[in-house]
Amino acid sequence: MAGESHPIRAYGDRRDDGVIQLSFTLPVPLSDKAKEAARQFCTRLGLLDVKVAAAEPAADNYTFFVVYGRADVSLDYSSIDVPEIVFRKLGFDELNKLIEDRVARRVVVLGACTGTDTHTVGIDAILNMKGYAGDYGLERYPWFEAYNLGSQVPNEELIRKAEEQKADAILVSQVVTQRDVHKDNGRQFIDVAKAHGLKGKTILLLGGPRVDHKLAMELGFDAGFGPGTKPSDVANYIVHALLKKMGKEPEDLHFEGEPA
Amino acid sequence: MPGPFVDDARVAQARGIASQVIEPVFDLIRRHTTISVERTVLRLFGMSDAGPGGIPLTNLMTDRLKAAGVLNRGAAYWYARALQLGAASPLDAVERIAALPAGKLAPLSAEMEGNLRAEVRREAEAAVDELRRRIDERDALRREYPMSPAPHRYVIVATGNIYDDVDQARAAAQAGADIIAVIRSTAQSLLDYVPHGATSEGYGGTYATQENFRIMREALDAESRRLKRYIQLTNYSSGLCMAEIAFAAAWEKLDMLLNDAMYGILFRDINMRRTFIDQYFSRRICALAGIIINTGEDNYITTADAYDAAHTVIASQFINEAFAKRAGLQDWQLGLGHSYEIDPHRPETLLLELSQAMLIRRCFPDAPLKYMPPTKHKETDIFFSHAYDVMADLVAIWTRQGIQLLGMMTEAMHTPLLGDRYVALKSAGYIHRAARGIDEEFVVREDGKIANRARFVFGKAMELLEECRQDGLVAAIGQGRFGDVKRSETGGKGLEGVMEKSPDYFNPFLDILEGR
């Protein structure tokens, strides 16, 4: 594909029709004026042929809209730069086998929802036996030794326990994001990790509904995992990162589903 | 009623075992009090202000009494002594108590002691009468503007700022919500005091304070009158201040409270003894105030697997019911919790969910029940999630849930947008309207998958109840039987606030609430 241009547009029901749908609320009562405001709002977003498909009174002074329009945006797909996948994502058995063969010991992972955050839903989805959306959690992998410390765990305690267990990777989950508490807490975790000399040594991961890889990197983590992440995504990342640290895989190896 | 599934005698047997399970816990409850129960006593006397640094006066006074080693006689007793010393106000009472050298207050003659107690008992009766008067006002408004038929649609607001919460709550009511829950600020359950005043900053929610309760109830009263439909308000009586929150909620005319006999132990690591004692006093207040409690069994199946742990929900509901009945609550006040949480990738989950909800309805025919939406397996594909939530709406109307917390299609991403709440309310309204009465049209075959699954789950619940009776509730919790979480009797937060009552312990409110 390299070198050859590959223009794409949004696909509604015909190639290059550019149709997209969106929904939003405006803080005004439902009226013809409100509908016109929604139409102009979408025009300002750059949409053409804007159709306000639904305008509903979400409350006395709020109107909920469903809108269709055409986006006259074309991308050259060949210019999208994402590292090429060398390694496809491994399934449960394959990944266990890879650990057995190449790491040759169980991979130790500790995770917690740290700080004041009480929500275990994220860390449970990744670590607990059951997993998430039919994808097994790390506890289920015989070649992972996974510890879920739950919620409201101080960063210091997570780090201390990780040192005790000689963890290969530490997972920090942050669900609550009000006033950017997840960022502050993430930074504080990294400060503690640095003080204990774990940065660069242990794989440090951040996850949560408002987390992405870029944010995690900015805060000093090795990787970040956002909404929709499955346990197998995290498991694959940890094994490859560990093999890279062990010098058993090249630094520039890329794999399917890696955080980007 | 969708089905018998199990004999009446077996259901009665489960109920009987549950009441035996909680009996040993009541020995503990009778013999002990806690610092938060004593703070609640002071609040019932009208001590609601905060002192220097925003510390509630109730905390200043009970901390002082506890440090002096005399709180186990009851805060009411020391409040009486402060009045006898001439205290003119609650703050003055605290200052007078604080000024006394520890243990140096001279004992009174038996006659003076008797008079003092009688006087304070009268004051307590007057305080309870005033509380009842306020509850009557709430109930009059409820009669004037009847609620929509059940399931009552319950939605959450959680901005952190009570004034923004008010805007969102009013919008939700206008869109069809029947119950507004104001989610508490993260970790408030671990605070050993109730914050004071109106608050505009919180993390993941808004602090539960008496003033915030007042502000929200006032707004919803206005909205109820405007919509000619009573809008209920709920909050969280859990954590280290169960009874104080129950009092503040009762006083400010809330309609419901999340209040579970074991939730704090399991999910907030609050000490077991502390929770059992606190829940009892808090439930006594709810019983008086006509507050519907919501229990938290739905949480078990967000940690444990919903299919495998279905029986733990049923067993816990019988236990929660037994605790509630002992605290004077009536069936109509028991919003026993459960949820639609079985992994949707399994086959036949609608049958399994119907089975579980029908079994619970069958075991607790007169309780409103509180049905929670899927959360654990919610996907970021909001269109799938919306369809998933709608199935829970169908099960809710089919099994006549009294209270249904509506799922939000964007649950896996963020706190609900205003538009998400609207969409959830609109679709729930449609399903409830469309399928009302469906339970009377379809008889569930007794030899089918739904009934067989219900019998199986009930059988396992009976085994767990039997285990709790034989080994004790404490041991069962210690073995992680509920929610896969293990807790020990002396572990967790707040044990230091538990005290054995002295022989002359005095708590006129407990006497009144227990009907003595």
Contacts between the chains, C-beta under 8 A, distances in Angstrom:
chain1	res1	chain2	res2	distance
A	23	B	419	6.3
A	24	B	419	6.8
A	25	B	417	6.9
A	25	B	418	5.2
A	25	B	419	4.2
A	25	B	422	7.7
A	56	B	422	6.9
A	56	B	426	7.4
A	57	B	174	7.8
A	57	B	175	7.9
A	58	B	171	6.8
A	58	B	175	5.8
A	58	B	418	6.0
A	58	B	419	5.8
A	58	B	421	7.7
A	58	B	422	3.7
A	59	B	170	7.1
A	59	B	171	3.4
A	59	B	172	7.4
A	59	B	174	4.1
A	59	B	175	5.4
A	59	B	418	7.4
A	59	B	422	7.3
A	60	B	170	7.9
A	60	B	171	7.6
A	60	B	174	5.2
A	61	B	171	7.5
A	62	B	171	5.7
A	62	B	418	5.8
A	62	B	419	7.9
A	62	B	422	7.8
A	64	B	418	7.8
A	64	B	419	4.4
A	64	B	422	5.1
A	64	B	423	7.3
A	116	B	186	5.2
A	116	B	187	4.4
A	116	B	203	6.4
A	117	B	186	6.1
A	117	B	204	7.6
A	118	B	186	5.6
A	118	B	187	6.1
A	118	B	189	7.8
A	118	B	268	7.5
A	119	B	204	7.9
A	120	B	303	7.2
A	121	B	302	6.9
A	121	B	375	6.9
A	121	B	376	6.7
A	124	B	302	7.6
A	124	B	303	6.6
A	124	B	376	7.9
A	125	B	376	7.5
A	128	B	303	7.7
A	130	B	305	5.2
A	130	B	343	7.8
A	132	B	376	7.8
A	132	B	377	7.2
A	133	B	345	6.9
A	133	B	377	6.3
A	133	B	379	6.4
A	134	B	343	6.9
A	134	B	345	4.1
A	152	B	187	6.5
A	152	B	190	7.4
A	175	B	204	7.8
A	176	B	186	5.3
A	176	B	203	5.7
A	176	B	204	3.9
A	178	B	160	5.6
A	178	B	202	7.2
A	178	B	203	5.0
A	178	B	204	5.7
A	179	B	160	7.9
A	179	B	201	7.6
A	179	B	203	6.8
A	181	B	203	5.6
A	209	B	412	6.9
A	209	B	413	5.4
A	209	B	414	6.3
A	210	B	414	7.2
A	227	B	380	4.7
A	227	B	412	5.7
A	227	B	413	5.3
A	228	B	379	7.3
A	228	B	380	4.3
A	228	B	412	7.4
